[in-house]
Amino acid sequence: MNAKTQEIAIIGAGIAGLAAGQALQSAGQRVQLFDKSRSTGGRLCTRRGEDWQADHGAQYFTARDPDFAAQVQRWLQDGVVAQWQPRLITLGGDGGHRLDAALPRYVGTPRMGAPARQMSLGLSVETQTTVNALQRVGDRWQLHTLEHGLLPQNYDCVLLALPAAQATTLLQTCNSVLASATADVTMRGCWTLMLRFAAPVDPGFDAAFVNEGPLSWIARDSSKPQRSGSETWIAQASPVWSQAHIEASADEVLAQLLPAFNAWVGKAPLAASAHRWRYADCESPARVGSLWSAAEQLGVCGDWLNGGRVEGAWLSGRHLAKHLLT
Ligand SMILES: Cc1cc2nc3c(=O)[nH]c(=O)nc-3n(C[C@H](O)[C@H](O)[C@H](O)COP(=O)(O)OP(=O)(O)OC[C@H]3O[C@@H](n4cnc5c(N)ncnc54)[C@H](O)[C@@H]3O)c2cc1C
């Protein structure tokens, strides 16, 4: 690592930013994370109401890579992750098949964001801080934020752990080479419904990949381990449907998607709400790991640079940290 690099700012405290932060801090670097949300975890998250909760982002994750698998084992031991064993089927098309798990499926416990929260405990994270400009002044970086204006602290190195479109916005004014690499990436939207019932509902499955109509995934959130509160289900619209309706209102989306959900599950919910993800996933995620400009001490990581999904995000953060440390 460049001997001068001591103060590192990481923009984005999702799983990629947290993984980079942990690796750098444990190698002796001084790390400060910023996130615009109220909590860490990014798309690994749960919406909570008075008497209900539902994972409205990532549904579960798998572990293929040995390093990530070892991390999942540590999370299992710490009780922040458990295996989820839904009765999983396909619906529509030639559906109706029961799917056996090729790999164990894991969820955070008691909420999806639990592993991210655990990762953030030893790190310095400023939430509700939206970085809206970066500027290189001499050999240091200045950060400008929506909430607090120009930050007093300068950094030797800045890492962007953001969806591609959000990284591009920040890179455009400070690094045209990285900006053009990230601008080529198309992230896809996802409309997600959170549905609440007065009593358990059993249509004969806990989760389904849907091959017909506007929905692509339905899951009984209450079938995940350690969930409490009212019976809740999740339904996700397909990437094509979501993208075509990305500017629709939540009410319009509910009106169109609820009949499809009711038809598959056989019961209408008591209450339902819709969440729009503008950048849910990447159509063709890269496999480069991360992007790094040694000259400018500026890096980029995220799921879309490493095959997508939770595992890819964690590995991408570690990949970028390795660039800095070698
Ligand atoms: C609906 C949905 C379903 C999914 N299902 C699955 C699944 O079943 N399995 C799976 O493995 N993966 C799934 N994923 C994908 C998975 O959630 C992501 O791959 C992973 O969480 C990405 O992590 P990340 O750290 O790269 O990005 P993110 O989690 O997006 O983290 C980026 C962070 O940056 C913050 N941020 C953005 N802009 C700024 C800014 N200007 N300043 C400060 N902070 C900023 C955000 O608030 C966020 O916390 C799903 C995602 C969605 C949305």
The ligand as an ORCA input file, in Angstrom:
! r2SCAN-3c Opt
* xyz 0 1
  C     -35.531     -6.458     -4.413
  C     -34.161     -7.083     -4.348
  C     -34.024     -8.451     -4.231
  C     -32.771     -9.042     -4.161
  N     -32.656    -10.399     -3.964
  C     -31.457    -10.939     -3.754
  C     -31.338    -12.300     -3.397
  O     -32.330    -12.996     -3.232
  N     -30.082    -12.817     -3.220
  C     -28.961    -12.050     -3.339
  O     -27.858    -12.551     -3.121
  N     -29.052    -10.741     -3.660
  C     -30.270    -10.169     -3.863
  N     -30.365     -8.850     -4.165
  C     -29.144     -8.094     -4.440
  C     -28.378     -7.740     -3.177
  O     -29.226     -7.074     -2.285
  C     -27.215     -6.857     -3.590
  O     -26.419     -7.584     -4.521
  C     -26.281     -6.427     -2.454
  O     -27.002     -6.144     -1.275
  C     -25.517     -5.213     -2.961
  O     -24.660     -4.703     -1.948
  P     -23.764     -3.418     -2.271
  O     -23.025     -3.110     -1.021
  O     -23.002     -3.653     -3.522
  O     -24.796     -2.236     -2.616
  P     -25.960     -1.613     -1.740
  O     -26.526     -2.599     -0.803
  O     -26.892     -0.959     -2.714
  O     -25.213     -0.480     -0.880
  C     -24.979      0.799     -1.368
  C     -25.159      1.807     -0.239
  O     -24.793      3.093     -0.707
  C     -25.656      4.053     -0.131
  N     -25.593      5.238     -0.993
  C     -26.012      5.373     -2.280
  N     -25.694      6.606     -2.740
  C     -25.062      7.241     -1.728
  C     -24.475      8.544     -1.604
  N     -24.468      9.414     -2.622
  N     -23.917      8.885     -0.428
  C     -23.901      8.018      0.634
  N     -24.439      6.760      0.547
  C     -24.988      6.385     -0.612
  C     -27.000      3.348     -0.101
  O     -27.850      3.927      0.884
  C     -26.600      1.912      0.241
  O     -26.644      1.678      1.641
  C     -31.616     -8.223     -4.224
  C     -31.755     -6.841     -4.308
  C     -33.018     -6.270     -4.368
  C     -33.144     -4.771     -4.411
*
